[in-house]
Amino acid sequence: MTNEMLRLGLIGGGPGSFIGPVHRMAACLDARFVLSAGAFSRTLAKSRQQAARWGIPEDRAYDGVEALIAGERGRDDGVQAIAIATPNDSHFAIAKAALEAGFAVICDKPMTATLAEAEALAPIVVQSGRPFALTYTYTGYAMIREARARIADGAIGRVRKIMVDYPQGWLSERIEADNAQARWRTDPAKAGMGGAIGDIGVHAFQLAEYVSGLRAAELIADLPRVVTGRQLDDDCNVLLRFTGGVPGVLTASQIATGERNALRLRVYGEKGGLEWCHDAPGELILRWPEARTEIIHAGAPGLHSTAQRATRLPSGHPEGFIEAFATLYADFADMIEGSCGAQGLLPGIEDGLRSARFIDCAVRSNEARTWLSLPDIAR
Ligand SMILES: NC(=O)c1ccc[n+]([C@@H]2O[C@H](COP(=O)([O-])OP(=O)(O)OC[C@H]3O[C@@H](n4cnc5c(N)ncnc54)[C@H](O)[C@@H]3O)[C@@H](O)[C@H]2O)c1
């Protein structure tokens, strides 16, 4: 780790946006990055408005990635990495432009709007030789990393069952006319091939593979559009078979009335089970035969080094979404600086490709009403 902060440019994150401001807070939390420039909006005035709020000089607020690259390239203090926090349909073009211009890239999920874009991006990442990461937020939680390490160490024995649920209720009504975030998420031209499956189903899918160490091989999906008039799924029900035939169930919904963001993962092995829920992200529940239950807490002594690395505060001092996101940025900084600190923990191009194939496969399975194989991609 060097003492010098890396200079970051952010695309997206304009006034009123959701995840761009989270990228800013997370990137800066551990003093590994400084937000130096951005194309926070496609409208220059809005981009400048956000820059002023964040103390960024007006001449480093741009109206698109092309302008940012042109403006930053020639500066001694120009940005070294670009973060992408725009709606899905622009991820591919921005990532391509940034990588080809020699920048490291950290992109929000889903990696691209279509499978074709994901498949086109993979060789661009390889040819660029630049660091490329994806902000699958939940992989930054200490207790997710603890769960992953325990399963890899054989603590629950051979995995036999995976259950992952991601219920939200915020799209229970047709709010898209008055809500910018709902509008693009329910528009196939902006969101891409999936609705809820692409927005939150991918988090659930990636998390199940990330923690279990298994890969999904087959699936059958039922992706209804529950709210009348929707063009994309708003509810996802997927049966999976992982490596070795291990069964899995994935549900994700944006019409689960009253639910907020209750992502929950349960993995069961021959010797025990474990459970993590976003409502209490600093806890990992371990289940043992004869109904014995154990709860372990973030920050407690004896946790795996990868969990300790994702913890900043003593046990009992809650860390949450921003800190998990910041862990991904710390891993990204290590990756840029060539340190091995992240130890393969940071999601990258393989996770992006696998998730794109998952969405594509689920959408096709829903249409065909049948099981389909998920083409393999090495993680
Ligand atoms: N990792 C997570 O947990 C997480 C959570 C929420 C959203 N996301 C992802 O983040 C992305 C953004 O989602 P959001 O909810 O923040 O959307 P949003 O609508 O709240 O914000 C998007 C911002 O991007 C700007 N923008 C759009 N196109 C642009 C362009 N070409 N150049 C510059 N700025 C542009 C908009 O003006 C807006 O400020 C999506 O891909 C979404 O799937 C990830």
The ligand as an ORCA input file, in Angstrom:
! r2SCAN-3c Opt
* xyz 0 1
  N     -23.974     -2.318     -6.296
  C     -25.164     -2.040     -5.842
  O     -25.514     -2.467     -4.751
  C     -26.078     -1.180     -6.667
  C     -27.157     -0.522     -6.064
  C     -27.946      0.326     -6.865
  C     -27.676      0.465     -8.207
  N     -26.649     -0.241     -8.771
  C     -26.335     -0.106    -10.203
  O     -25.766      1.188    -10.388
  C     -26.171      1.743    -11.629
  C     -26.865      3.087    -11.399
  O     -28.019      2.880    -10.612
  P     -28.691      4.090     -9.771
  O     -29.782      3.493     -9.000
  O     -27.638      4.861     -9.061
  O     -29.282      4.975    -10.965
  P     -29.759      6.490    -10.855
  O     -30.806      6.653    -11.890
  O     -30.065      6.828     -9.448
  O     -28.451      7.333    -11.253
  C     -27.846      7.294    -12.517
  C     -27.013      8.559    -12.704
  O     -26.241      8.432    -13.900
  C     -26.398      9.637    -14.684
  N     -26.147      9.243    -16.076
  C     -26.931      8.506    -16.896
  N     -26.303      8.274    -18.058
  C     -25.098      8.880    -17.979
  C     -23.989      8.998    -18.857
  N     -23.999      8.414    -20.053
  N     -22.895      9.711    -18.442
  C     -22.881     10.310    -17.224
  N     -23.902     10.209    -16.347
  C     -24.994      9.517    -16.710
  C     -27.792     10.112    -14.381
  O     -27.930     11.491    -14.669
  C     -27.861      9.822    -12.872
  O     -27.268     10.874    -12.138
  C     -27.059      0.681    -12.289
  O     -26.283     -0.091    -13.173
  C     -27.529     -0.166    -11.119
  O     -27.817     -1.498    -11.490
  C     -25.857     -1.040     -8.017
*
